[in-house]
Amino acid sequence: MMHIQMKIFIIILLLLLLSGRVEAETVGGDEQTIDAPRPSFSVEILPWETVKELIPNKSYFTIIDVQTGLSFQVQRRAGSKHADVQPLTNKDTKVMKKIYGGAWSWDRRAILVQYDDRLIPGSMNGMPHGAGALKNGFPGHFCVHFYGSTTHKTPTPDFAHKLMILRAGGELKRYVYHMDPYESLHILEVAINQHDEDLLALILSGGERGIAKKMIHHVKHIDISDLSLLPSEDIHPIFGLVVHARLKWITGEQEQNVKKGEMIIRRNSPEDQWTLDAKVLAALLE
C-alpha cells in the first residue's frame, strides 16, 4: 500500500513540475532534493516506432491528463499510424468526459501514458469515432498520438498533437523559445482553435494573459493564410518583422470575418524568443 501511495505522490509531483506549478530550487549550484525514494520510472519522449512495439494492440494502460491530473484506464485496440484506444469501463468513460468538460471534442490534450514503470508523453483527442468493441458507454474509439505518429490522412505529424506531446514531456517552452517567427502563427492557430489560453499566452508579447483570455473567449476558430515570408537567411539578424496575412475567423457568436492585415512578430535580441505583438493582434481581430 505504501508503495502505491508513493507512486501516486511521485506522479502528481511530476505533473506539477510539467505544468510549471513547482520549480526546482538550487542553492550554490546544488539541487535541493526531496527526501523520498527515487522513482522506478521517468518521463521520456519516445518515438511512435518504439511505442507501437512497446505497447502492442490489446495492451492495457493508464492515461493521465497533464492539466487536471485525472486518470483513466484504456485498451489499445488498433492503429498503425497512431494508437486507436478505448476506455476500459463506463467509469473510465465518465472520467475522460469530465477531462473534456462534459462534452466530447477533437481538441488535443497533453497526457502521460503509464505503462508498467514508464511514463510516456503523448496527446489524445476526445471525440468518439469509428468502431468500438468494449462495453464502456463510449461510442467508438479515440486517438492517442506519440512523437512522430501521424493521422490516417496526413503523411506528417499533426502539429497540434506535436505541441501537446512536447507539453507532456516538459519540452514545450524550450521548443517555443527556439521556434522561427512564422511558427508562432501556426501556434496561434492551434491555441485559438483548441481554446488553449496557456498556449496562446506563451507566444504573446509580455505573456499577455489578459489579452489571451479575451481572444480565446471572442474567437472560436481562425485560419491564417497568404503570408508574406522572408527568406530564412534574412531572419536571424533582425529583431522584428511585419507579416502581411489574410485572417479568417469565426466569433463565439458565429459571426464570420475575413480581413487582410499586418501582424508584428518581434524579439529583444537574436537569442531571444519570437513573440506576437499582443495589442496589434487584438486590434486586428476586433
C-alpha positions as CSV (number, residue, x, y, z in Angstrom):
1,M,0.0,0.0,0.0
2,M,2.8,2.4,0.9
3,H,4.5,1.6,-2.5
4,I,1.2,2.5,-4.3
5,Q,0.8,5.7,-2.3
6,M,4.4,6.8,-3.0
7,K,4.0,6.1,-6.7
8,I,0.8,8.2,-6.9
9,F,2.6,11.0,-5.0
10,I,5.5,10.9,-7.4
11,I,3.2,11.0,-10.5
12,I,1.4,14.1,-9.0
13,L,4.7,15.8,-8.4
14,L,5.8,15.1,-12.0
15,L,2.5,16.6,-13.3
16,L,3.1,19.7,-11.2
17,L,6.6,20.1,-12.5
18,L,5.4,19.7,-16.1
19,S,2.7,22.3,-15.6
20,G,5.1,24.8,-14.1
21,R,3.4,24.9,-10.7
22,V,6.5,23.6,-9.0
23,E,10.1,24.7,-9.8
24,A,13.3,23.0,-8.7
25,E,15.4,25.3,-6.5
26,T,19.2,25.4,-6.4
27,V,21.5,26.8,-3.7
28,G,25.1,27.3,-4.6
29,G,24.7,25.0,-7.6
30,D,23.4,22.1,-5.6
31,E,19.9,20.8,-6.3
32,Q,17.5,20.5,-3.4
33,T,16.1,17.0,-3.5
34,I,13.0,15.6,-1.8
35,D,13.7,13.1,0.9
36,A,11.9,10.2,-0.8
37,P,12.9,7.1,-2.7
38,R,13.8,7.6,-6.3
39,P,11.0,6.7,-8.7
40,S,11.4,3.5,-10.7
41,F,10.1,5.3,-13.8
42,S,10.8,8.6,-15.6
43,V,9.1,10.8,-18.2
44,E,10.7,10.1,-21.6
45,I,9.5,11.2,-25.0
46,L,9.7,8.1,-27.2
47,P,9.1,7.9,-30.9
48,W,6.0,6.2,-32.2
49,E,8.1,3.4,-33.9
50,T,9.3,2.4,-30.4
51,V,5.9,2.9,-28.6
52,K,3.9,0.8,-31.0
53,E,6.2,-2.2,-30.2
54,L,6.4,-1.4,-26.5
55,I,2.6,-1.2,-26.2
56,P,1.1,-3.6,-28.7
57,N,-2.5,-4.0,-29.7
58,K,-4.8,-5.3,-26.9
59,S,-2.5,-3.9,-24.2
60,Y,-3.9,-2.1,-21.2
61,F,-2.5,1.2,-19.8
62,T,-3.4,4.3,-17.9
63,I,-3.9,7.8,-19.4
64,I,-3.1,10.7,-17.1
65,D,-4.3,14.1,-18.2
66,V,-1.5,16.6,-17.5
67,Q,-3.7,19.6,-16.9
68,T,-6.2,18.1,-14.5
69,G,-4.2,15.1,-13.1
70,L,-7.3,12.9,-13.7
71,S,-6.5,9.4,-14.9
72,F,-8.5,6.5,-16.5
73,Q,-7.8,3.0,-17.9
74,V,-7.8,2.2,-21.6
75,Q,-7.0,-0.6,-24.0
76,R,-5.2,-0.1,-27.3
77,R,-7.4,-1.9,-29.9
78,A,-5.8,-1.0,-33.2
79,G,-3.9,1.6,-35.2
80,S,-0.8,1.6,-37.3
81,K,0.0,5.3,-37.7
82,H,-1.1,6.0,-34.1
83,A,-2.9,4.2,-31.3
84,D,-6.7,3.6,-31.6
85,V,-7.8,3.4,-28.0
86,Q,-11.0,2.7,-25.9
87,P,-11.8,3.5,-22.3
88,L,-12.0,0.2,-20.4
89,T,-15.2,0.7,-18.4
90,N,-18.2,3.1,-18.1
91,K,-16.4,4.6,-15.1
92,D,-13.3,5.3,-17.3
93,T,-15.5,6.9,-20.0
94,K,-17.0,9.2,-17.4
95,V,-13.6,10.3,-16.2
96,M,-12.5,11.0,-19.8
97,K,-15.6,13.1,-20.4
98,K,-15.0,15.0,-17.2
99,I,-11.5,15.8,-18.5
100,Y,-13.1,17.4,-21.6
101,G,-15.5,19.5,-19.5
102,G,-18.5,17.2,-20.1
103,A,-18.6,17.4,-23.9
104,W,-16.6,15.3,-26.5
105,S,-14.2,17.3,-28.5
106,W,-11.4,16.9,-31.2
107,D,-9.2,19.2,-29.1
108,R,-5.8,17.7,-28.4
109,R,-4.7,17.3,-24.7
110,A,-1.3,16.6,-23.2
111,I,-1.2,13.3,-21.5
112,L,1.2,10.9,-19.8
113,V,0.8,7.2,-20.7
114,Q,1.6,5.0,-17.7
115,Y,2.7,1.5,-18.9
116,D,4.5,-0.7,-16.4
117,D,7.1,1.6,-14.9
118,R,7.2,4.1,-17.8
119,L,5.6,7.5,-18.2
120,I,5.4,8.3,-21.9
121,P,4.3,11.7,-23.1
122,G,1.5,11.7,-25.6
123,S,-1.5,13.5,-26.9
124,M,-5.1,12.5,-27.2
125,N,-8.3,13.8,-28.8
126,G,-11.6,13.4,-27.1
127,M,-14.0,12.6,-29.9
128,P,-15.6,9.1,-30.2
129,H,-15.4,7.9,-33.8
130,G,-15.2,4.7,-35.8
131,A,-15.9,1.3,-34.2
132,G,-15.8,0.2,-30.6
133,A,-15.8,-3.3,-29.1
134,L,-15.9,-2.7,-25.3
135,K,-19.0,-2.3,-23.2
136,N,-17.9,1.1,-21.8
137,G,-20.6,3.6,-22.8
138,F,-18.1,5.1,-25.3
139,P,-19.5,5.1,-28.9
140,G,-16.3,4.2,-30.8
141,H,-12.6,4.8,-30.2
142,F,-10.3,7.8,-29.8
143,C,-6.8,8.5,-30.9
144,V,-3.6,8.7,-28.9
145,H,-0.5,10.1,-30.6
146,F,3.1,9.8,-29.7
147,Y,6.2,11.6,-31.1
148,G,6.3,11.1,-34.8
149,S,2.9,9.5,-35.3
150,T,0.5,10.7,-37.9
151,T,-3.2,10.8,-38.6
152,H,-4.8,8.4,-41.1
153,K,-5.0,11.1,-43.8
154,T,-1.7,13.0,-43.5
155,P,1.9,11.8,-44.1
156,T,3.4,14.2,-41.5
157,P,2.7,14.5,-37.7
158,D,-0.3,16.7,-36.7
159,F,1.2,20.0,-35.3
160,A,-1.3,20.3,-32.5
161,H,-0.6,16.8,-31.3
162,K,3.1,17.5,-31.5
163,L,2.7,20.6,-29.3
164,M,0.8,18.6,-26.7
165,I,3.4,15.8,-26.7
166,L,6.1,18.4,-26.0
167,R,4.0,19.9,-23.2
168,A,3.5,16.5,-21.6
169,G,7.3,15.9,-21.9
170,G,8.2,19.2,-20.3
171,E,9.7,20.4,-23.6
172,L,7.1,22.9,-24.9
173,K,8.7,26.1,-23.5
174,R,12.1,25.0,-24.9
175,Y,10.5,24.4,-28.3
176,V,8.8,27.8,-28.4
177,Y,11.9,29.6,-27.3
178,H,13.8,28.2,-30.4
179,M,11.0,28.5,-32.9
180,D,11.2,30.6,-36.0
181,P,8.9,33.6,-36.2
182,Y,6.4,32.0,-38.6
183,E,5.9,29.0,-36.3
184,S,4.3,31.5,-33.8
185,L,1.5,32.0,-36.3
186,H,0.9,28.2,-36.5
187,I,0.8,28.0,-32.7
188,L,-1.6,30.9,-32.7
189,E,-4.0,28.9,-34.9
190,V,-3.7,25.8,-32.6
191,A,-4.1,27.8,-29.4
192,I,-7.3,29.6,-30.6
193,N,-8.8,26.6,-32.3
194,Q,-8.2,24.4,-29.3
195,H,-9.2,27.1,-26.8
196,D,-5.8,26.9,-25.1
197,E,-5.2,30.1,-23.1
198,D,-1.9,28.9,-21.7
199,L,-0.5,28.1,-25.1
200,L,-1.6,31.4,-26.5
201,A,-0.1,33.4,-23.7
202,L,3.2,31.6,-24.3
203,I,3.6,33.3,-27.7
204,L,2.2,36.7,-27.0
205,S,4.5,39.6,-26.1
206,G,4.8,40.1,-22.4
207,G,2.9,36.9,-21.8
208,E,-0.3,38.9,-22.1
209,R,-2.7,36.5,-20.3
210,G,-5.5,39.1,-20.1
211,I,-5.5,39.5,-23.9
212,A,-5.1,35.8,-24.4
213,K,-8.2,35.1,-22.3
214,K,-10.3,37.7,-24.2
215,M,-9.1,36.4,-27.5
216,I,-9.9,32.8,-26.6
217,H,-13.4,33.9,-25.5
218,H,-14.0,36.0,-28.5
219,V,-12.6,33.9,-31.4
220,K,-13.9,30.4,-31.8
221,H,-11.9,29.4,-34.9
222,I,-9.2,31.0,-37.0
223,D,-7.3,30.4,-40.3
224,I,-4.3,32.4,-41.3
225,S,-3.2,32.3,-45.0
226,D,-1.4,34.2,-47.7
227,L,1.6,35.0,-45.5
228,S,4.4,37.4,-46.7
229,L,7.5,35.5,-45.9
230,L,11.2,36.5,-45.7
231,P,13.9,34.0,-46.8
232,S,15.2,32.1,-43.7
233,E,18.7,33.6,-44.1
234,D,17.3,37.1,-43.7
235,I,15.6,36.4,-40.4
236,H,18.4,35.8,-37.9
237,P,19.9,39.3,-37.7
238,I,16.6,41.2,-37.2
239,F,14.6,41.9,-34.1
240,G,11.2,42.3,-35.6
241,L,9.2,41.9,-38.8
242,V,5.8,42.8,-40.2
243,V,3.8,39.9,-41.7
244,H,1.0,40.6,-44.1
245,A,-1.6,37.9,-44.0
246,R,-5.2,37.0,-44.6
247,L,-7.2,36.1,-41.5
248,K,-10.5,34.3,-41.5
249,W,-12.2,33.8,-38.1
250,I,-15.5,32.9,-36.5
251,T,-16.5,34.6,-33.3
252,G,-18.2,33.0,-30.3
253,E,-21.5,34.4,-31.7
254,Q,-20.9,32.5,-35.0
255,E,-20.1,35.7,-37.0
256,Q,-17.7,35.1,-39.9
257,N,-14.9,37.7,-40.5
258,V,-12.3,38.0,-43.2
259,K,-9.6,40.6,-43.1
260,K,-6.2,41.3,-44.6
261,G,-3.8,43.0,-42.2
262,E,-0.4,43.2,-40.6
263,M,0.9,41.3,-37.6
264,I,4.1,42.2,-35.8
265,I,6.5,39.5,-34.6
266,R,9.5,40.6,-32.6
267,R,12.2,39.7,-30.1
268,N,14.6,41.6,-27.9
269,S,17.8,40.1,-29.2
270,P,18.9,37.4,-31.8
271,E,19.0,34.9,-28.9
272,D,15.5,35.7,-27.5
273,Q,12.2,34.1,-28.3
274,W,9.9,35.4,-31.0
275,T,6.6,36.7,-29.8
276,L,3.5,38.2,-31.4
277,D,2.6,41.8,-30.6
278,A,-0.5,41.1,-28.5
279,K,-2.1,44.6,-28.8
280,V,-1.6,44.7,-32.6
281,L,-3.1,41.2,-32.9
282,A,-6.1,42.0,-30.6
283,A,-6.8,45.2,-32.6
284,L,-6.7,43.2,-35.9
285,L,-9.3,40.7,-34.6
286,E,-11.8,43.3,-33.2
